[in-house]
Every structure is written in structure tokens, then in C-alpha cells.
């Protein structure tokens, strides 16, 4: 497998809330549909790992950080806006010309 095509995604959530669950479900659905097996998702609960959230300067949850491939991108929200998530992951271009 070519690791240059592999996506490393970190989803920061706060506890087992409806919003957290929705973000997780939406993210996995989008990854499954768009990235096949070319992704790794880490889920970080800011309540359990506050230092990591602080290091990444997470102010709002859910926040998705696309670590790889560069450039680093942040997407905030429950990932229900598929188009916004695809744009953030650089999977679609903004203008479809």
C-alpha cells in the first residue's frame, strides 16, 4: 500500500454525547464511501485526554483534524455536511468546472 495516499484523521469529541456519536458515525460513513481502506481515524475524548486537546488547540468539539496528507485541515461540527467534510479533506474541489 502507498502510505502517501493514506489519510490520518483525528476526531476530537467531548464525552459520549449525541453530537459526538453523530460526528463519529458521519465521519466513518464518509470515510467508508470516499476513502475505502485508505484511512486511519483516531478518536480523542477531550475529557480523557485534555493535554492532547490543549496541544492541538481544540476549542470546540467535535473537531476533525486531517493530519495526513498535508496540508493540515480542521473541520468543526458533527460532520453531517458531507460536502463540507469532503472539501476539508481535499476530496473535491470547490468549483466543479
DRENDO-1510 file (C-alpha; in Angstrom, 1 decimal, always signed):
<recs>
REC; n; res; u; v; w
REC; 1; UNK; +0.0; +0.0; +0.0 .
REC; 2; UNK; +1.2; +3.5; -0.8 .
REC; 3; UNK; +1.2; +5.4; +2.5 .
REC; 4; UNK; +1.3; +8.7; +0.7 .
REC; 5; UNK; -2.4; +8.2; -0.1 .
REC; 6; UNK; -3.3; +7.3; +3.4 .
REC; 7; UNK; -5.4; +9.7; +5.4 .
REC; 8; UNK; -4.7; +10.2; +9.1 .
REC; 9; UNK; -7.7; +11.8; +10.8 .
REC; 10; UNK; -8.1; +12.8; +14.4 .
REC; 11; UNK; -11.6; +13.4; +15.7 .
REC; 12; UNK; -11.8; +15.3; +19.0 .
REC; 13; UNK; -15.1; +14.8; +20.9 .
REC; 14; UNK; -16.4; +15.6; +24.4 .
REC; 15; UNK; -17.7; +12.5; +26.1 .
REC; 16; UNK; -20.4; +10.2; +24.8 .
REC; 17; UNK; -22.9; +12.9; +23.7 .
REC; 18; UNK; -25.4; +12.7; +20.8 .
REC; 19; UNK; -23.2; +15.2; +18.9 .
REC; 20; UNK; -20.1; +13.1; +19.5 .
REC; 21; UNK; -21.9; +9.9; +18.3 .
REC; 22; UNK; -23.3; +11.7; +15.3 .
REC; 23; UNK; -19.8; +13.0; +14.3 .
REC; 24; UNK; -18.3; +9.6; +14.7 .
REC; 25; UNK; -21.0; +7.9; +12.6 .
REC; 26; UNK; -20.9; +10.6; +9.9 .
REC; 27; UNK; -17.1; +10.5; +9.7 .
REC; 28; UNK; -16.9; +6.7; +9.3 .
REC; 29; UNK; -19.7; +6.8; +6.7 .
REC; 30; UNK; -17.9; +9.4; +4.7 .
REC; 31; UNK; -14.5; +7.6; +5.0 .
REC; 32; UNK; -16.0; +4.3; +4.0 .
REC; 33; UNK; -17.8; +5.8; +1.0 .
REC; 34; UNK; -14.9; +8.0; -0.2 .
REC; 35; UNK; -11.6; +6.6; +1.1 .
REC; 36; UNK; -12.2; +2.8; +1.1 .
REC; 37; UNK; -9.4; +1.5; +3.3 .
REC; 38; UNK; -7.0; +4.4; +2.8 .
REC; 39; UNK; -7.6; +6.0; +6.2 .
REC; 40; UNK; -6.9; +5.8; +9.9 .
REC; 41; UNK; -9.2; +7.5; +12.4 .
REC; 42; UNK; -8.2; +8.3; +15.9 .
REC; 43; UNK; -11.0; +9.4; +18.3 .
REC; 44; UNK; -9.8; +11.6; +21.1 .
REC; 45; UNK; -12.1; +12.4; +24.0 .
REC; 46; UNK; -11.0; +15.8; +25.4 .
REC; 47; UNK; -12.4; +14.8; +28.8 .
REC; 48; UNK; -10.0; +11.8; +28.9 .
REC; 49; UNK; -7.0; +13.5; +27.1 .
REC; 50; UNK; -7.2; +17.2; +27.9 .
REC; 51; UNK; -3.4; +17.7; +27.3 .
REC; 52; UNK; -3.7; +16.4; +23.7 .
REC; 53; UNK; -6.6; +18.7; +23.1 .
REC; 54; UNK; -4.7; +21.6; +24.5 .
REC; 55; UNK; -1.7; +20.8; +22.4 .
REC; 56; UNK; -3.8; +20.8; +19.3 .
REC; 57; UNK; -5.6; +24.0; +20.5 .
REC; 58; UNK; -9.1; +22.4; +20.3 .
REC; 59; UNK; -11.6; +25.0; +21.4 .
REC; 60; UNK; -14.8; +23.4; +20.1 .
REC; 61; UNK; -15.9; +19.8; +19.7 .
REC; 62; UNK; -16.4; +17.9; +17.6 .
REC; 63; UNK; -13.3; +18.9; +15.6 .
REC; 64; UNK; -11.8; +16.8; +12.9 .
REC; 65; UNK; -8.1; +17.3; +12.1 .
REC; 66; UNK; -6.7; +15.9; +8.9 .
REC; 67; UNK; -3.1; +15.3; +9.8 .
REC; 68; UNK; -2.1; +13.5; +6.6 .
REC; 69; UNK; -1.8; +14.1; +3.7 .
REC; 70; UNK; -0.7; +17.7; +4.0 .
REC; 71; UNK; -1.9; +20.4; +4.3 .
REC; 72; UNK; -3.3; +20.0; +7.8 .
REC; 73; UNK; -7.1; +20.8; +7.8 .
REC; 74; UNK; -9.6; +21.4; +10.6 .
REC; 75; UNK; -13.3; +20.7; +10.2 .
REC; 76; UNK; -15.7; +21.7; +13.1 .
REC; 77; UNK; -19.1; +20.2; +13.6 .
REC; 78; UNK; -20.9; +16.9; +13.6 .
REC; 79; UNK; -19.7; +16.0; +10.1 .
REC; 80; UNK; -23.3; +16.0; +8.8 .
REC; 81; UNK; -22.4; +18.4; +6.0 .
REC; 82; UNK; -20.8; +15.8; +3.7 .
REC; 83; UNK; -19.8; +18.4; +1.1 .
REC; 84; UNK; -18.0; +20.5; +3.8 .
REC; 85; UNK; -16.2; +17.4; +5.1 .
REC; 86; UNK; -15.1; +16.4; +1.5 .
REC; 87; UNK; -13.8; +19.9; +0.9 .
REC; 88; UNK; -11.9; +19.8; +4.2 .
REC; 89; UNK; -10.3; +16.5; +3.3 .
REC; 90; UNK; -9.4; +17.9; -0.2 .
REC; 91; UNK; -11.5; +15.1; -1.8 .
REC; 92; UNK; -13.5; +17.6; -4.0 .
REC; 93; UNK; -12.5; +20.9; -5.4 .
REC; 94; UNK; -14.6; +24.0; -4.6 .
REC; 95; UNK; -15.5; +24.8; -8.1 .
REC; 96; UNK; -16.7; +21.9; -10.2 .
REC; 97; UNK; -15.7; +23.3; -13.6 .
</recs>
